[in-house]
Amino acid sequence: MGILNVTPDSFSDGGQCSEPSVAISHAHHMVADGADIIDIGAESTRPYGGAQPVSYIDEVSRLSPVVGAVVGLGRPCSIDTLKAQTAAWALDQGVSILNDVWGLQGDPDMAKLAAQRGTPVVCMHNRRSVDPDIDIVADALTFFGRTLEIAGQAGIAREQIVLDPGIGFGKTPEQSIACIAHFAEFKTFGLPLLLGSSRKRFIASVAPSEPGDRIGGSLASMLHGVRHGADIVRVHDVAETVQALRVDAALQGQRS
């Protein structure tokens, strides 16, 4: 899953794809580099805080010059949004996956929308505040249990749900590392898993670096995640990730 942020304030690439022509060109490059899904977002959710709320009108104004062209590239597209209203608009434009950073526990209309449209939905674990003293893996498992209750009550087919532990969201760097280290525990639900560790701050807690200089740490975390059950990786650096995963798969194939 390649990340396409048409935002001015995303933590890693804010402003880089604000111009529609640049955003569309970047999507072309990600597809050419091997992205299977393009995740489009127009409101930063900045996992470390500081994101500015965006109105529905402003969000759609950022998306409208871009979404149709990106959908036209022939890859499934997901909409990364907090708002069911924005998600519904994106589905009408041909986007085919919802990516909800509040795991159906934010906007109450998100679950209804996913059920009505029969749309796959990525449900991410999140917290309103950081608590360094909790068992974050247990917290995420409890959260996902509630998400699945909401999904079932809304009528979302279980096979349409993907779970995302939400690396960096409502977590200390150490807790983010714990979620990746214990990634296999999230397979307990028998559902596909997404790992979004690309360029996240936990990398700098181990190896001090700025977001654009965290490709090595991103790849290390993703290889671990894939070996322990990740079905989708959400990344900024598509070509490097595809190369790493292909080489790792070849090595694993030789070993077996």
SVG drawing of the C-alpha trace seen along z (x, -y; Angstrom):
<svg xmlns="http://www.w3.org/2000/svg" viewBox="-27 -24 48 51">
<polyline fill="none" stroke="black" stroke-width="0.4" points="0.0,0.0 1.6,-3.2 0.9,-6.4 -0.4,-9.4 -0.9,-12.4 -2.4,-15.5 -1.9,-17.3 0.3,-20.3 1.1,-18.9 1.6,-15.1 4.5,-14.2 6.8,-12.8 5.8,-14.2 3.5,-17.1 3.2,-19.5 5.2,-17.4 2.1,-16.3 -0.2,-19.2 -0.1,-20.2 -2.5,-17.8 -0.1,-17.2 2.6,-16.2 0.3,-13.9 -0.9,-12.2 2.7,-11.8 3.8,-10.3 0.9,-7.8 2.1,-6.8 5.6,-6.2 4.3,-4.2 2.3,-1.9 5.3,-1.5 7.4,-0.6 5.0,2.1 2.3,0.7 -0.8,2.9 -3.0,0.3 -2.8,-3.5 -3.9,-5.0 -5.1,-8.6 -5.4,-11.0 -6.3,-14.7 -6.4,-15.3 -3.3,-14.6 -3.8,-12.3 -0.2,-13.0 0.4,-10.1 2.3,-12.3 -0.3,-15.1 -0.5,-18.6 -2.7,-17.8 -5.1,-20.6 -8.8,-19.5 -10.0,-19.8 -13.6,-20.5 -15.4,-18.2 -15.4,-20.9 -11.6,-21.5 -10.9,-17.8 -12.9,-17.1 -11.4,-20.2 -7.9,-18.6 -9.1,-15.2 -11.2,-16.1 -8.4,-17.1 -6.6,-13.9 -8.8,-10.9 -10.3,-10.3 -6.9,-10.2 -5.4,-7.9 -8.3,-5.5 -7.8,-5.5 -4.3,-4.0 -6.0,-0.6 -5.0,0.2 -7.5,0.4 -7.5,-2.9 -8.3,-3.4 -9.4,-6.6 -7.7,-7.5 -10.2,-9.7 -11.8,-10.4 -15.2,-11.3 -17.8,-8.9 -19.1,-11.8 -15.7,-12.1 -15.4,-8.3 -18.8,-8.2 -17.8,-10.9 -14.6,-9.0 -16.5,-5.7 -18.7,-7.6 -15.5,-8.5 -14.3,-4.9 -12.3,-4.4 -12.9,-0.9 -11.4,-0.6 -12.0,-2.5 -9.1,-3.2 -10.4,-4.3 -7.8,-5.4 -10.4,-5.0 -11.3,-1.4 -15.1,-2.1 -15.1,-3.7 -14.8,-7.4 -17.5,-8.6 -20.5,-6.4 -21.6,-6.5 -18.4,-4.8 -19.6,-1.3 -23.0,-2.0 -21.3,-3.2 -19.0,-0.1 -22.0,2.2 -24.3,0.4 -21.6,0.3 -20.1,3.7 -16.7,2.0 -13.5,3.5 -12.4,1.5 -9.1,1.2 -9.7,0.8 -6.8,-0.8 -6.1,-0.8 -5.9,-4.2 -6.0,-6.0 -7.0,-9.5 -3.9,-9.7 -0.6,-7.9 -0.3,-5.8 3.2,-4.3 2.2,-2.0 -0.4,0.1 0.1,3.4 -0.4,1.9 -0.8,5.3 -3.6,6.3 -5.1,2.8 -5.2,3.2 -6.7,6.7 -9.5,5.4 -10.0,2.5 -10.2,4.8 -12.8,6.9 -15.0,3.9 -14.4,3.0 -15.6,6.4 -18.7,6.0 -19.5,2.7 -18.8,4.2 -21.1,7.2 -23.9,5.0 -23.7,2.9 -23.7,5.9 -20.2,5.7 -19.1,9.1 -16.2,10.3 -14.1,11.1 -14.2,7.4 -12.2,6.3 -8.5,5.7 -6.9,4.9 -4.1,2.4 -2.3,2.1 -1.7,-1.6 2.0,-2.1 2.7,-5.5 -0.9,-6.3 -1.6,-6.8 1.6,-4.9 5.1,-5.6 8.0,-4.6 8.5,-1.6 4.9,-0.5 5.1,-0.8 8.1,1.5 6.2,3.9 3.3,4.0 5.6,4.9 7.7,7.4 4.5,9.2 2.7,8.8 1.7,12.4 -0.6,12.0 -2.9,9.9 -3.6,13.0 -5.8,14.3 -8.8,12.8 -8.1,14.7 -8.3,11.6 -5.8,9.9 -3.4,7.5 -1.9,4.2 1.4,2.8 2.0,-0.9 5.5,-1.5 7.0,-3.5 9.2,-6.4 7.6,-6.4 9.1,-8.0 9.9,-4.7 12.7,-4.2 14.4,-7.4 14.1,-6.2 16.5,-3.3 18.5,-5.1 18.2,-8.9 17.0,-10.2 14.6,-12.4 11.6,-10.9 13.1,-10.9 16.2,-9.1 14.3,-6.1 14.1,-3.8 16.4,-1.2 14.4,-1.1 11.1,-1.0 12.3,2.0 13.6,3.8 10.2,3.4 8.2,4.4 10.3,7.6 9.6,8.6 5.9,7.8 5.5,9.8 7.3,12.8 4.9,12.6 1.6,12.2 1.3,8.8 -0.7,9.1 -0.4,5.5 2.4,2.9 1.6,-0.8 4.7,-2.6 6.2,-5.8 9.1,-4.1 7.5,-1.6 10.4,-0.6 12.7,0.1 10.0,2.0 9.1,4.1 12.8,4.9 13.3,5.9 10.2,8.1 11.1,9.9 14.7,10.6 13.5,11.8 10.9,14.0 13.5,15.5 15.8,16.2 12.9,17.8 12.1,19.9 15.6,21.2 15.6,22.0 12.5,24.1"/>
</svg>
